[in-house]
């Protein structure tokens, strides 16, 4: 990804869990295709990997207070997983991972009350003495 993960640390567990379930889905699709109905065995030589596309994240960011997870190579099941994670992000503080909620003032962000207060204090300090802070 050229932009990397452009989200706060609080969404790390959500993104990690999403990646795990997506990869499990892809792996299960490969196994399902290789399962021999006659013998009841998985035959690795029969895996048609060209039919199962590896899902690749191309951009992960925050937009309008929620997670956006853009990928190449997804099917309807993966799209549903991504939609669920994006919906959950509106209830998780992007900064600390605790329960959060979006605000509607200016730049929308999903934060818990303590993280929102901390951000506001930093903003006020920067405005009071801009030469001291980067």
C-alpha positions in Angstrom: 0.0 0.0 0.0 1.5 3.3 -1.0 -0.2 5.2 1.9 0.1 2.5 4.5 -2.4 2.4 7.4 -3.6 5.9 7.8 -5.7 5.3 11.0 -5.2 5.6 14.7 -3.9 2.8 16.9 -7.3 2.3 18.5 -8.6 0.5 15.3 -5.6 -1.9 15.2 -7.5 -4.9 16.8 -10.5 -4.3 14.5 -8.3 -4.3 11.4 -6.3 -7.3 12.6 -9.4 -9.3 13.2 -10.8 -8.3 9.8 -7.6 -9.4 8.1 -7.7 -12.7 9.9 -11.2 -13.6 8.9 -10.6 -12.5 5.3 -7.5 -14.7 5.1 -9.4 -17.6 6.7 -12.1 -17.2 4.1 -9.5 -17.3 1.2 -7.8 -20.4 2.7 -11.1 -22.2 3.2 -12.0 -21.5 -0.4 -8.7 -23.0 -1.5 -9.4 -26.1 0.6 -13.0 -26.4 -0.5 -11.9 -26.4 -4.1 -9.3 -29.1 -3.4 -11.7 -31.4 -1.6 -12.3 -34.6 -3.4 -15.9 -35.7 -3.0 -15.1 -39.3 -3.9 -12.4 -39.9 -1.4 -13.3 -37.3 1.2 -9.7 -36.0 1.2 -8.1 -32.7 0.4 -5.8 -33.1 -2.6 -3.3 -30.3 -2.7 -2.3 -31.1 -6.3 -5.9 -30.3 -7.4 -6.0 -26.8 -5.9 -7.0 -24.4 -8.6 -5.4 -21.3 -7.0 -6.1 -19.2 -10.1 -9.8 -19.3 -9.3 -9.3 -18.1 -5.7 -7.8 -14.6 -5.7 -5.8 -13.4 -2.7 -7.4 -10.3 -1.2 -4.9 -7.4 -1.1 -5.6 -4.2 0.9 -4.8 -1.2 -1.2 -5.8 1.6 1.2 -6.8 1.7 4.9 -7.9 5.1 6.2 -10.4 7.1 8.2 -13.1 9.0 6.4 -16.1 10.8 7.9 -15.3 9.3 11.3 -15.2 5.7 10.1 -12.8 3.0 8.8 -12.4 2.7 5.1 -10.8 -0.6 4.0 -10.2 -0.7 0.2 -9.1 -4.0 -1.4 -8.5 -5.8 -4.7 -9.8 -9.3 -5.3 -12.8 -9.7 -3.0 -16.0 -11.6 -3.3 -19.4 -10.9 -1.7 -18.4 -12.7 1.6 -15.3 -10.5 2.0 -17.3 -7.4 1.1 -19.7 -8.3 3.9 -16.8 -8.7 6.3 -15.4 -5.3 5.4 -18.8 -3.6 5.6 -19.2 -5.1 9.1 -15.8 -3.9 10.3 -16.4 -0.4 8.8 -19.8 -0.2 10.7 -18.1 -1.3 13.9 -15.5 1.4 13.6 -18.2 4.0 14.4 -18.4 2.6 17.9 -14.6 2.3 18.6 -12.3 5.1 19.6 -9.8 5.5 16.9 -7.2 6.7 19.4 -7.4 4.2 22.3 -9.7 1.4 21.1 -12.3 2.0 23.8 -16.0 2.7 23.2 -16.3 5.8 21.1 -18.8 7.8 19.1 -18.5 10.1 16.1 -18.7 13.9 16.6 -20.2 16.3 14.2 -18.1 19.4 14.7 -15.8 20.1 11.7 -13.6 17.1 10.9 -15.6 14.1 12.0 -13.8 11.6 14.2 -14.8 8.7 16.3 -13.3 9.1 19.8 -14.1 8.4 23.4 -14.7 11.4 25.7 -11.2 11.3 27.4 -9.5 11.1 24.0 -11.7 13.9 22.6 -10.8 16.1 25.6 -7.1 15.4 25.2 -7.3 16.3 21.6 -9.1 19.6 22.4 -6.5 20.4 25.1 -3.6 19.9 22.6 -5.4 22.1 20.1 -5.8 24.9 22.6 -2.1 24.6 23.7 -1.0 24.8 20.0 -3.1 27.9 19.5 -1.7 29.6 22.7 1.9 28.9 21.8 2.5 27.7 18.3 6.2 28.3 18.4 6.7 25.6 21.1 4.8 22.7 19.4 5.5 21.1 16.0 
